[in-house]
Amino acid sequence: MATTQENPLLEGLHVRRTPDPCILTIFGASGDLTQRKLIPALYSLAFRRLLPDRFGIVGVARTEESDEEFRDRMKEAVQNHARDEFRDDVWDALAAGMRYVATDFADEEGENRLASTLAELDEERGTNGNRVYYLAIPPVVFGTVVEALGKRRTAHGWTRLIVEKPFGHDLESARELNRSIEAHFEENEIFRIDHYLGKETVQNMLALRFANGIFEPIWNRQFVDHVQVTVAESIGIEGRAGYYEKSGAIRDIFQNHLLQLLAITAMEPPIDFTADSVRNEKVKVLRAMHTPGPKSVVRGQYGRGFVEGEEVPGYREEEGVDPQSTTDTYVAAKLYVDNWRWADTPFYVRMGKRLARRETTIAIQFKRAPHPPFEELSSEGLRPNVLVVHVQPDEGISLAMGAKVPGQGMNIRTVHMDFLYGGAFRTGLPEAYERLILDAMLGDATLFTRIDEVEEQWSLVDAMVAPWARDRPAFPNYPAGTWGPPSADDLLIRDGRAWRKH
Ligand code: BG6
Protein backbone atom coordinates (compact mmCIF):
# COMPACT_ATOMS: atom_id res chain seq x y z
CA MET A 1 0.00 0.00 0.00
CA ALA A 2 1.29 3.46 -0.85
CA THR A 3 1.92 5.79 2.09
CA THR A 4 1.36 9.56 2.12
CA GLN A 5 5.14 9.99 1.96
CA GLU A 6 5.40 8.06 -1.29
CA ASN A 7 2.27 9.56 -2.73
CA PRO A 8 1.38 13.05 -1.49
CA LEU A 9 -1.98 12.80 -3.25
CA LEU A 10 -3.05 10.33 -0.58
CA GLU A 11 -2.88 13.01 2.07
CA GLY A 12 -6.51 13.98 1.62
CA LEU A 13 -7.70 10.42 2.14
CA HIS A 14 -6.83 8.30 5.11
CA VAL A 15 -6.05 4.98 3.57
CA ARG A 16 -6.10 1.82 5.59
CA ARG A 17 -5.81 -0.82 2.91
CA THR A 18 -6.59 -1.32 -0.75
CA PRO A 19 -9.93 -2.97 -1.51
CA ASP A 20 -10.01 -6.50 -2.88
CA PRO A 21 -10.32 -6.85 -6.64
CA CYS A 22 -13.98 -6.33 -7.57
CA ILE A 23 -16.54 -5.14 -10.12
CA LEU A 24 -18.71 -2.15 -9.33
CA THR A 25 -22.07 -2.27 -11.11
CA ILE A 26 -24.04 0.96 -11.21
CA PHE A 27 -27.78 0.67 -11.70
CA GLY A 28 -29.12 4.01 -12.92
CA ALA A 29 -26.03 4.67 -15.01
CA SER A 30 -27.74 7.18 -17.28
CA GLY A 31 -28.77 9.35 -14.34
CA ASP A 32 -27.36 12.62 -13.14
CA LEU A 33 -25.74 11.17 -10.04
CA THR A 34 -23.61 8.77 -12.07
CA GLN A 35 -22.30 11.54 -14.30
CA ARG A 36 -21.88 14.28 -11.75
CA LYS A 37 -20.68 12.31 -8.76
CA LEU A 38 -20.05 8.59 -9.09
CA ILE A 39 -17.83 8.33 -12.16
CA PRO A 40 -15.87 11.51 -11.28
CA ALA A 41 -15.34 10.05 -7.78
CA LEU A 42 -14.10 6.77 -9.27
CA TYR A 43 -11.76 8.72 -11.53
CA SER A 44 -10.35 10.61 -8.53
CA LEU A 45 -9.81 7.32 -6.71
CA ALA A 46 -8.05 5.95 -9.80
CA PHE A 47 -6.00 9.15 -10.01
CA ARG A 48 -4.71 8.48 -6.49
CA ARG A 49 -4.23 4.78 -7.19
CA LEU A 50 -6.69 3.87 -4.47
CA LEU A 51 -8.70 1.42 -6.56
CA PRO A 52 -7.67 -2.22 -6.72
CA ASP A 53 -5.48 -3.06 -9.72
CA ARG A 54 -8.02 -5.63 -10.81
CA PHE A 55 -11.21 -3.63 -11.12
CA GLY A 56 -14.17 -3.21 -13.47
CA ILE A 57 -17.22 -0.96 -13.81
CA VAL A 58 -20.52 -1.97 -15.37
CA GLY A 59 -23.15 0.68 -16.10
CA VAL A 60 -26.76 -0.51 -16.21
CA ALA A 61 -29.70 1.62 -17.38
CA ARG A 62 -32.66 1.65 -19.73
CA THR A 63 -31.10 3.86 -22.41
CA GLU A 64 -29.78 1.93 -25.42
CA GLU A 65 -26.05 2.56 -25.60
CA SER A 66 -22.95 0.69 -26.66
CA ASP A 67 -19.91 0.21 -24.41
CA GLU A 68 -18.12 2.78 -26.50
CA GLU A 69 -20.89 5.37 -26.22
CA PHE A 70 -21.10 4.83 -22.48
CA ARG A 71 -17.33 5.30 -22.10
CA ASP A 72 -17.44 8.49 -24.17
CA ARG A 73 -20.26 9.91 -22.08
CA MET A 74 -18.45 9.04 -18.87
CA LYS A 75 -15.23 10.56 -20.17
CA GLU A 76 -17.07 13.81 -20.74
CA ALA A 77 -18.56 13.56 -17.25
CA VAL A 78 -15.08 13.24 -15.77
CA GLN A 79 -13.79 16.14 -17.83
CA ASN A 80 -16.68 18.30 -16.65
CA HIS A 81 -17.07 17.27 -13.04
CA ALA A 82 -13.95 15.61 -11.61
CA ARG A 83 -11.92 17.61 -9.12
CA ASP A 84 -8.64 16.44 -10.64
CA GLU A 85 -7.03 17.33 -13.94
CA PHE A 86 -7.90 14.96 -16.80
CA ARG A 87 -5.11 12.53 -17.58
CA ASP A 88 -5.40 10.16 -20.52
CA ASP A 89 -3.39 7.40 -18.85
CA VAL A 90 -5.61 7.39 -15.75
CA TRP A 91 -8.78 7.47 -17.82
CA ASP A 92 -7.66 4.79 -20.30
CA ALA A 93 -6.85 2.36 -17.50
CA LEU A 94 -10.22 2.94 -15.87
CA ALA A 95 -12.18 2.88 -19.14
CA ALA A 96 -10.58 -0.42 -20.20
CA GLY A 97 -12.62 -2.20 -17.53
CA MET A 98 -15.87 -0.40 -18.31
CA ARG A 99 -18.93 -2.06 -19.82
CA TYR A 100 -22.55 -1.10 -20.36
CA VAL A 101 -25.74 -3.15 -20.27
CA ALA A 102 -29.09 -1.69 -21.42
CA THR A 103 -32.03 -3.26 -19.61
CA ASP A 104 -35.10 -2.26 -17.66
CA PHE A 105 -34.89 -5.42 -15.58
CA ALA A 106 -38.44 -6.36 -16.38
CA ASP A 107 -37.31 -9.51 -18.15
CA GLU A 108 -35.02 -12.48 -17.77
CA GLU A 109 -33.23 -11.60 -20.94
CA GLY A 110 -31.82 -8.37 -19.44
CA GLU A 111 -30.76 -10.23 -16.32
CA ASN A 112 -29.01 -12.83 -18.44
CA ARG A 113 -27.11 -10.23 -20.39
CA LEU A 114 -25.93 -8.56 -17.20
CA ALA A 115 -24.94 -11.89 -15.70
CA SER A 116 -22.87 -12.85 -18.74
CA THR A 117 -21.24 -9.40 -18.95
CA LEU A 118 -20.25 -9.72 -15.29
CA ALA A 119 -18.93 -13.23 -15.78
CA GLU A 120 -16.84 -12.19 -18.80
CA LEU A 121 -15.45 -9.10 -17.10
CA ASP A 122 -14.72 -11.08 -13.97
CA GLU A 123 -12.67 -13.54 -16.01
CA GLU A 124 -10.92 -10.81 -17.94
CA ARG A 125 -10.05 -8.59 -14.95
CA GLY A 126 -9.50 -11.34 -12.37
CA THR A 127 -11.96 -9.93 -9.85
CA ASN A 128 -12.66 -13.25 -8.09
CA GLY A 129 -16.45 -12.94 -8.15
CA ASN A 130 -16.41 -9.91 -5.80
CA ARG A 131 -19.28 -7.54 -6.53
CA VAL A 132 -20.41 -4.11 -5.43
CA TYR A 133 -23.87 -3.14 -6.69
CA TYR A 134 -24.68 0.54 -6.55
CA LEU A 135 -28.44 1.11 -6.67
CA ALA A 136 -29.18 4.64 -7.87
CA ILE A 137 -32.63 3.75 -9.17
CA PRO A 138 -36.20 4.88 -8.47
CA PRO A 139 -38.03 3.03 -5.67
CA VAL A 140 -40.53 1.43 -8.12
CA VAL A 141 -37.91 -0.75 -9.76
CA PHE A 142 -35.94 -1.35 -6.61
CA GLY A 143 -37.64 -4.57 -5.53
CA THR A 144 -37.24 -6.20 -8.95
CA VAL A 145 -33.54 -5.40 -9.14
CA VAL A 146 -32.77 -6.61 -5.62
CA GLU A 147 -34.71 -9.80 -6.21
CA ALA A 148 -32.85 -10.46 -9.45
CA LEU A 149 -29.47 -9.85 -7.78
CA GLY A 150 -30.39 -12.01 -4.83
CA LYS A 151 -31.55 -14.89 -7.03
CA ARG A 152 -28.31 -14.93 -8.94
CA ARG A 153 -25.93 -14.69 -6.03
CA THR A 154 -23.08 -17.13 -6.34
CA ALA A 155 -21.07 -18.67 -3.53
CA HIS A 156 -17.95 -17.31 -5.15
CA GLY A 157 -16.60 -13.96 -3.79
CA TRP A 158 -18.32 -11.31 -1.65
CA THR A 159 -21.29 -9.08 -2.53
CA ARG A 160 -22.10 -5.61 -1.23
CA LEU A 161 -25.05 -3.41 -1.98
CA ILE A 162 -24.84 0.38 -1.90
CA VAL A 163 -28.32 1.88 -1.68
CA GLU A 164 -28.93 5.49 -2.66
CA LYS A 165 -31.66 7.61 -1.16
CA PRO A 166 -34.59 7.87 -1.02
CA PHE A 167 -34.82 4.89 1.30
CA GLY A 168 -38.62 4.78 1.26
CA HIS A 169 -40.95 7.74 1.67
CA ASP A 170 -42.20 6.88 5.15
CA LEU A 171 -41.58 4.33 7.88
CA GLU A 172 -43.78 1.67 6.36
CA SER A 173 -42.28 1.87 2.87
CA ALA A 174 -38.74 1.96 4.32
CA ARG A 175 -39.47 -1.24 6.25
CA GLU A 176 -40.94 -2.83 3.16
CA LEU A 177 -37.88 -1.86 1.14
CA ASN A 178 -35.66 -3.25 3.81
CA ARG A 179 -37.56 -6.51 3.92
CA SER A 180 -37.03 -6.92 0.19
CA ILE A 181 -33.28 -6.41 0.62
CA GLU A 182 -32.95 -8.53 3.72
CA ALA A 183 -34.56 -11.45 1.96
CA HIS A 184 -31.30 -11.76 0.00
CA PHE A 185 -28.59 -9.78 1.81
CA GLU A 186 -27.25 -9.55 5.35
CA GLU A 187 -27.21 -6.19 7.18
CA ASN A 188 -23.39 -6.13 6.96
CA GLU A 189 -23.65 -6.35 3.17
CA ILE A 190 -25.97 -3.33 2.92
CA PHE A 191 -24.55 0.18 2.67
CA ARG A 192 -27.27 2.84 2.87
CA ILE A 193 -25.84 6.11 1.62
CA ASP A 194 -26.21 9.44 3.30
CA HIS A 195 -23.58 11.35 1.40
CA TYR A 196 -23.30 13.98 4.14
CA LEU A 197 -21.49 11.39 6.26
CA GLY A 198 -18.83 11.20 3.57
CA LYS A 199 -18.09 14.92 3.81
CA GLU A 200 -14.72 15.62 5.44
CA THR A 201 -16.13 18.39 7.60
CA VAL A 202 -18.84 16.14 9.00
CA GLN A 203 -16.27 13.54 9.95
CA ASN A 204 -14.21 16.33 11.39
CA MET A 205 -17.00 16.99 13.87
CA LEU A 206 -16.10 13.60 15.33
CA ALA A 207 -12.42 14.57 15.39
CA LEU A 208 -13.21 17.91 16.98
CA ARG A 209 -15.30 16.33 19.70
CA PHE A 210 -13.40 13.16 20.43
CA ALA A 211 -9.77 13.93 19.56
CA ASN A 212 -9.66 17.04 21.75
CA GLY A 213 -9.94 17.04 25.50
CA ILE A 214 -11.19 20.59 25.88
CA PHE A 215 -14.58 20.42 24.20
CA GLU A 216 -16.19 17.35 25.73
CA PRO A 217 -16.53 18.77 29.28
CA ILE A 218 -18.50 21.76 27.99
CA TRP A 219 -20.48 19.91 25.32
CA ASN A 220 -23.70 19.66 27.30
CA ARG A 221 -26.74 21.45 28.70
CA GLN A 222 -24.74 23.14 31.44
CA PHE A 223 -22.61 25.15 29.05
CA VAL A 224 -24.48 25.10 25.75
CA ASP A 225 -27.39 27.52 25.39
CA HIS A 226 -28.64 26.05 22.14
CA VAL A 227 -27.51 24.55 18.82
CA GLN A 228 -28.36 25.76 15.30
CA VAL A 229 -28.05 23.55 12.27
CA THR A 230 -28.47 25.16 8.84
CA VAL A 231 -28.58 23.39 5.49
CA ALA A 232 -29.22 26.23 3.06
CA GLU A 233 -29.11 25.88 -0.70
CA SER A 234 -29.35 28.63 -3.28
CA ILE A 235 -30.24 26.20 -6.06
CA GLY A 236 -33.84 25.25 -6.85
CA ILE A 237 -35.07 21.77 -7.67
CA GLU A 238 -32.95 21.45 -10.81
CA GLY A 239 -35.51 19.71 -12.99
CA ARG A 240 -36.34 17.05 -10.37
CA ALA A 241 -40.01 17.97 -9.95
CA GLY A 242 -41.17 14.35 -10.22
CA TYR A 243 -39.11 13.40 -7.19
CA TYR A 244 -39.27 16.64 -5.21
CA GLU A 245 -43.04 17.09 -5.39
CA LYS A 246 -43.37 13.89 -3.36
CA SER A 247 -40.47 14.51 -1.03
CA GLY A 248 -40.21 18.20 -0.16
CA ALA A 249 -37.47 19.52 2.08
CA ILE A 250 -38.60 17.34 4.97
CA ARG A 251 -37.90 14.06 3.16
CA ASP A 252 -35.13 15.35 0.92
CA ILE A 253 -32.90 16.89 3.59
CA PHE A 254 -34.41 16.72 7.09
CA GLN A 255 -35.06 12.98 7.21
CA ASN A 256 -31.49 12.10 6.31
CA HIS A 257 -28.73 14.74 6.10
CA LEU A 258 -30.06 17.08 8.77
CA LEU A 259 -30.82 14.39 11.33
CA GLN A 260 -27.44 12.78 10.76
CA LEU A 261 -25.69 16.12 11.36
CA LEU A 262 -27.69 16.51 14.53
CA ALA A 263 -26.96 12.96 15.69
CA ILE A 264 -23.22 13.43 15.20
CA THR A 265 -23.33 16.70 17.12
CA ALA A 266 -25.31 15.28 20.03
CA MET A 267 -24.04 11.69 20.32
CA GLU A 268 -22.08 10.27 23.26
CA PRO A 269 -18.44 9.32 22.66
CA PRO A 270 -18.38 5.86 21.01
CA ILE A 271 -16.07 3.32 22.60
CA ASP A 272 -14.25 2.92 19.29
CA PHE A 273 -14.61 4.04 15.70
CA THR A 274 -16.22 0.89 14.39
CA ALA A 275 -19.47 0.78 12.45
CA ASP A 276 -21.53 -0.60 15.29
CA SER A 277 -20.11 1.57 18.07
CA VAL A 278 -20.64 4.79 16.13
CA ARG A 279 -24.09 3.84 14.93
CA ASN A 280 -25.16 2.62 18.38
CA GLU A 281 -24.51 6.11 19.73
CA LYS A 282 -26.20 7.90 16.85
CA VAL A 283 -29.34 5.83 17.08
CA LYS A 284 -29.64 6.64 20.80
CA VAL A 285 -29.82 10.34 19.93
CA LEU A 286 -32.47 9.72 17.30
CA ARG A 287 -34.48 7.68 19.79
CA ALA A 288 -34.24 10.43 22.39
CA MET A 289 -35.89 12.97 20.10
CA HIS A 290 -39.59 13.50 20.49
CA THR A 291 -42.00 14.90 17.93
CA PRO A 292 -42.02 18.70 17.97
CA GLY A 293 -45.48 20.21 18.38
CA PRO A 294 -46.97 22.12 15.41
CA LYS A 295 -45.85 25.44 16.90
CA SER A 296 -42.26 24.24 16.81
CA VAL A 297 -42.27 23.47 13.09
CA VAL A 298 -42.36 26.00 10.25
CA ARG A 299 -42.61 25.07 6.63
CA GLY A 300 -42.27 27.22 3.60
CA GLN A 301 -42.25 27.31 -0.17
CA TYR A 302 -40.39 29.79 -2.33
CA GLY A 303 -42.03 32.25 -4.65
CA ARG A 304 -40.40 34.16 -7.46
CA GLY A 305 -37.35 36.18 -6.52
CA PHE A 306 -33.72 36.97 -7.15
CA VAL A 307 -30.85 34.63 -6.40
CA GLU A 308 -27.35 35.98 -6.85
CA GLY A 309 -28.70 38.81 -8.99
CA GLU A 310 -30.74 36.61 -11.30
CA GLU A 311 -34.51 36.41 -11.40
CA VAL A 312 -35.77 32.88 -10.75
CA PRO A 313 -39.27 31.38 -10.91
CA GLY A 314 -41.30 30.40 -7.88
CA TYR A 315 -41.59 26.72 -6.97
CA ARG A 316 -45.11 26.46 -8.36
CA GLU A 317 -43.84 27.79 -11.68
CA GLU A 318 -41.09 25.19 -12.02
CA GLU A 319 -41.54 22.68 -14.83
CA GLY A 320 -43.51 19.63 -13.72
CA VAL A 321 -44.73 21.19 -10.47
CA ASP A 322 -48.44 21.40 -9.68
CA PRO A 323 -49.42 25.12 -9.82
CA GLN A 324 -51.28 24.56 -6.52
CA SER A 325 -48.52 22.49 -4.96
CA THR A 326 -48.27 22.47 -1.16
CA THR A 327 -44.85 20.81 -1.17
CA ASP A 328 -42.43 22.33 1.34
CA THR A 329 -39.15 23.69 0.00
CA TYR A 330 -38.18 24.97 3.45
CA VAL A 331 -38.50 23.55 6.94
CA ALA A 332 -37.39 24.94 10.28
CA ALA A 333 -37.96 23.27 13.62
CA LYS A 334 -37.14 23.40 17.29
CA LEU A 335 -36.10 19.95 18.45
CA TYR A 336 -35.07 18.44 21.75
CA VAL A 337 -32.86 15.49 22.57
CA ASP A 338 -34.28 14.19 25.81
CA ASN A 339 -31.33 12.76 27.65
CA TRP A 340 -29.04 13.77 30.52
CA ARG A 341 -26.63 15.61 28.30
CA TRP A 342 -29.14 17.71 26.37
CA ALA A 343 -32.44 17.95 28.27
CA ASP A 344 -34.04 21.40 27.72
CA THR A 345 -31.40 22.49 25.21
CA PRO A 346 -33.08 23.49 21.96
CA PHE A 347 -31.69 22.35 18.62
CA TYR A 348 -32.98 24.84 16.06
CA VAL A 349 -32.70 23.44 12.56
CA ARG A 350 -33.53 24.92 9.17
CA MET A 351 -33.09 23.83 5.59
CA GLY A 352 -34.35 25.05 2.28
CA LYS A 353 -34.00 25.56 -1.43
CA ARG A 354 -33.55 28.92 -3.12
CA LEU A 355 -32.25 30.58 0.01
CA ALA A 356 -29.91 33.55 -0.12
CA ARG A 357 -26.82 31.39 -0.44
CA ARG A 358 -25.37 27.94 -0.02
CA GLU A 359 -24.34 27.27 3.54
CA THR A 360 -24.23 24.23 5.77
CA THR A 361 -23.20 24.98 9.34
CA ILE A 362 -23.52 23.56 12.81
CA ALA A 363 -23.33 26.30 15.43
CA ILE A 364 -22.96 25.54 19.12
CA GLN A 365 -23.92 28.64 21.05
CA PHE A 366 -22.60 28.69 24.61
CA LYS A 367 -24.19 30.40 27.58
CA ARG A 368 -23.16 33.95 28.36
CA ALA A 369 -20.43 34.63 30.91
CA PRO A 370 -22.29 34.61 34.22
CA HIS A 371 -21.10 37.97 35.52
CA PRO A 372 -18.99 40.11 33.20
CA PRO A 373 -17.39 42.69 35.50
CA PHE A 374 -17.49 45.39 32.82
CA GLU A 375 -19.85 48.27 32.41
CA GLU A 376 -22.79 47.44 30.20
CA LEU A 377 -21.87 49.91 27.49
CA SER A 378 -18.34 48.65 27.11
CA SER A 379 -19.48 45.16 26.22
CA GLU A 380 -22.36 46.11 23.93
CA GLY A 381 -20.70 44.56 20.89
CA LEU A 382 -20.14 41.29 22.71
CA ARG A 383 -22.08 38.22 21.73
CA PRO A 384 -22.00 34.82 23.45
CA ASN A 385 -19.30 32.35 22.43
CA VAL A 386 -20.27 30.35 19.37
CA LEU A 387 -18.37 27.46 17.89
CA VAL A 388 -19.31 27.09 14.23
CA VAL A 389 -18.49 24.07 12.13
CA HIS A 390 -18.58 25.23 8.52
CA VAL A 391 -19.52 22.05 6.69
CA GLN A 392 -19.60 23.88 3.35
CA PRO A 393 -18.51 26.09 1.68
CA ASP A 394 -15.38 27.71 3.26
CA GLU A 395 -14.86 24.46 5.15
CA GLY A 396 -13.47 24.98 8.62
CA ILE A 397 -14.27 25.83 12.21
CA SER A 398 -14.55 29.21 13.88
CA LEU A 399 -14.87 30.27 17.48
CA ALA A 400 -16.45 33.60 18.34
CA MET A 401 -15.16 35.19 21.52
CA GLY A 402 -14.92 38.54 23.22
CA ALA A 403 -11.71 40.56 22.94
CA LYS A 404 -10.66 43.96 24.15
CA VAL A 405 -10.69 46.67 21.52
CA PRO A 406 -7.22 48.27 21.54
CA GLY A 407 -7.05 51.69 23.15
CA GLN A 408 -8.15 53.41 26.29
CA GLY A 409 -10.90 51.98 28.42
CA MET A 410 -12.31 48.47 28.47
CA ASN A 411 -14.29 48.01 25.29
CA ILE A 412 -15.11 44.47 24.34
CA ARG A 413 -16.08 43.18 20.94
CA THR A 414 -16.64 39.77 19.35
CA VAL A 415 -13.76 38.45 17.25
CA HIS A 416 -13.28 35.12 15.47
CA MET A 417 -10.61 32.50 15.70
CA ASP A 418 -10.69 30.56 12.43
CA PHE A 419 -9.39 27.25 11.20
CA LEU A 420 -9.75 26.92 7.43
CA TYR A 421 -9.12 23.63 5.67
CA GLY A 422 -7.73 25.45 2.66
CA GLY A 423 -5.03 27.08 4.78
CA ALA A 424 -4.19 24.21 7.12
CA PHE A 425 -3.88 21.34 4.66
CA ARG A 426 -2.11 21.21 1.34
CA THR A 427 -4.55 19.09 -0.61
CA GLY A 428 -8.12 19.80 -1.68
CA LEU A 429 -10.94 18.00 0.08
CA PRO A 430 -12.06 14.69 -1.39
CA GLU A 431 -15.64 14.43 -2.56
CA ALA A 432 -17.96 12.59 -0.19
CA TYR A 433 -18.57 9.87 -2.78
CA GLU A 434 -14.89 9.02 -3.06
CA ARG A 435 -14.73 8.17 0.59
CA LEU A 436 -18.03 6.31 0.62
CA ILE A 437 -17.42 4.17 -2.47
CA LEU A 438 -14.01 3.21 -1.15
CA ASP A 439 -15.41 2.38 2.30
CA ALA A 440 -18.11 0.15 0.80
CA MET A 441 -15.47 -1.69 -1.24
CA LEU A 442 -13.52 -2.18 1.98
CA GLY A 443 -16.64 -3.39 3.78
CA ASP A 444 -16.52 -0.55 6.32
CA ALA A 445 -20.06 0.61 7.14
CA THR A 446 -19.17 3.26 9.76
CA LEU A 447 -20.25 6.12 7.51
CA PHE A 448 -23.44 4.44 6.29
CA THR A 449 -26.81 4.44 8.02
CA ARG A 450 -28.05 1.32 9.74
CA ILE A 451 -31.68 0.29 9.38
CA ASP A 452 -32.60 1.24 12.96
CA GLU A 453 -31.35 4.79 12.32
CA VAL A 454 -33.37 5.01 9.12
CA GLU A 455 -36.46 3.81 10.97
CA GLU A 456 -36.05 6.34 13.77
CA GLN A 457 -35.60 9.10 11.21
CA TRP A 458 -38.77 8.12 9.41
CA SER A 459 -40.80 7.81 12.62
CA LEU A 460 -39.97 11.39 13.46
CA VAL A 461 -40.79 12.64 9.97
CA ASP A 462 -44.05 10.68 9.81
CA ALA A 463 -45.18 12.26 13.07
CA MET A 464 -44.17 15.73 11.92
CA VAL A 465 -45.95 15.57 8.58
CA ALA A 466 -49.15 13.93 9.88
CA PRO A 467 -50.85 17.28 10.68
CA TRP A 468 -49.81 18.70 7.30
CA ALA A 469 -52.31 16.53 5.46
CA ARG A 470 -55.15 18.58 6.96
CA ASP A 471 -54.09 22.17 6.44
CA ARG A 472 -53.71 24.30 3.35
CA PRO A 473 -50.60 26.41 3.88
CA ALA A 474 -50.50 29.91 2.41
CA PHE A 475 -47.73 29.19 -0.06
CA PRO A 476 -45.54 30.70 -1.40
CA ASN A 477 -44.40 32.34 1.82
CA TYR A 478 -40.84 33.38 1.07
CA PRO A 479 -39.31 34.97 -2.00
CA ALA A 480 -36.42 33.09 -3.60
CA GLY A 481 -33.11 34.55 -2.50
CA THR A 482 -34.12 35.29 1.10
CA TRP A 483 -33.60 33.38 4.35
CA GLY A 484 -37.04 31.74 4.44
CA PRO A 485 -40.45 32.67 5.87
CA PRO A 486 -40.64 35.28 8.66
CA SER A 487 -42.38 32.75 10.91
CA ALA A 488 -39.09 30.85 11.06
CA ASP A 489 -37.59 33.89 12.79
CA ASP A 490 -40.44 33.88 15.30
CA LEU A 491 -39.52 30.34 16.26
CA LEU A 492 -36.40 31.77 17.93
CA ILE A 493 -37.61 35.27 18.79
CA ARG A 494 -40.23 33.68 21.05
CA ASP A 495 -37.38 32.15 23.02
CA GLY A 496 -35.40 35.40 23.12
CA ARG A 497 -32.95 34.10 20.51
CA ALA A 498 -32.19 34.69 16.83
CA TRP A 499 -30.82 32.77 13.86
CA ARG A 500 -27.14 33.37 13.30
CA LYS A 501 -26.43 36.32 11.01
CA HIS A 502 -24.78 35.53 7.74
C1 BG6 B 1 -29.33 15.58 -1.99
C2 BG6 B 1 -30.69 16.19 -2.22
O1 BG6 B 1 -29.44 14.47 -1.14
O2 BG6 B 1 -28.48 16.55 -1.40
C3 BG6 B 1 -30.58 17.43 -3.08
O3 BG6 B 1 -31.53 15.24 -2.85
C4 BG6 B 1 -29.59 18.39 -2.49
O4 BG6 B 1 -31.85 18.06 -3.22
C5 BG6 B 1 -28.26 17.69 -2.20
O5 BG6 B 1 -29.39 19.46 -3.41
C6 BG6 B 1 -27.32 18.60 -1.46
O6 BG6 B 1 -26.06 17.99 -1.40
P1 BG6 B 1 -24.74 18.86 -1.26
O7 BG6 B 1 -23.65 17.84 -1.13
O8 BG6 B 1 -24.63 19.70 -2.50
O9 BG6 B 1 -24.92 19.71 -0.04
Boltz pocket constraint, residues with backbone or C-beta under 6 A from the ligand:
constraints:
  - pocket:
      binder: B
      contacts: [[A, 165], [A, 233], [A, 236], [A, 252]]
      max_distance: 6.0
